[in-house]
Amino acid sequence: MSTSKRELNQEILLEIMLQAYRLGVQRKDVDVNMMIDTLTDELKPYFEQQGQLARVEATG
């Protein structure tokens, strides 16, 4: 998923959650913390972008 402007929407969120679920189902050595870490890593770019937008709006 490589787009220049990445926006978090329901479809992307469900895709990320499905990837984490599949990881947990396919690999028995994956625990809940590893799944949460995967979700966090996948979602981080979206929240960082939102934080940047909020700072720009606050200063503008």
Buried (B, 14 or more C-beta within 10 A) or exposed (E): EEEEEEEBEEEBBEEBBEBBEEBBEEEEEBEEEBBEEBBEEBBEEBEEBEEEEEEEEEEE
